[in-house]
Amino acid sequence: MPASVSVYPHALRLMQNGTIDVDSDTLKLALVTASYVYSVAHVFFSDITNEITGTGYTAGGTTISGVTLTTTLADAWATPWTAATVYTAGQVIRPSSANGYLYQCVVGGTSHATTEPTWSTTRGINNTDGTVTWLNIGRSVTVFDCANASWSNATISASGAILYEDTGVASTSGLILYNDFGEVKNSSDAT
């Protein structure tokens, strides 16, 4: 199974109302076992089950540093659409003649052999293109980046990581995203 990242839907609401401020709040990364099941109903760290245990790992995870957010407008980001091209789910493109919007492949396939779709300029609307379905995802992309988290001399097995805002109280620490590694990652007395 390939790795994937899922944003907790409540994270967007918590960021919009100022409960979570990724620029200034303490953010942590916690590791979970293969038994953890992502749910859109999870809102706070207290909703998380199956956090890993092991030598060199502290419950609640580790604080991350070096957080940056970079927003790029649609016309300056992504590769342009091309005819007769195989696209896979998750890829993001912009029209060959930029229109101020980005489109994410939600059903993989091959784009039309000669004709580019008439792109919808309404966010959330699907566009059919050969055997590909594109979703209008908006006018810009914001990239979240941070320093890599690590655990020294750790003997652990993890299948995923959860990024969250740490308030010091699990029932008020808002979840941001879940990174499913797609496989079990093991460490034996290593970083």
Buried (B, 14 or more C-beta within 10 A) or exposed (E): EEEBEEBBEBBEEBBEEEBBEBEEBEBBBBBBBBEBEBBEEBBBBEBBEEBBEBEBBEEBBBEBEEBEEEEEEBBEBBEEBEBEBEBEBEBBBBBEEBBBBBBBBBBBBBBBEEEBBEBBEEEEEEBEBBEBBBBBBBBBBEEBEBEEBEBEEBBBBBBBBBBBBBBEEBEBBBBBBBBBBEEEEEBEEEE
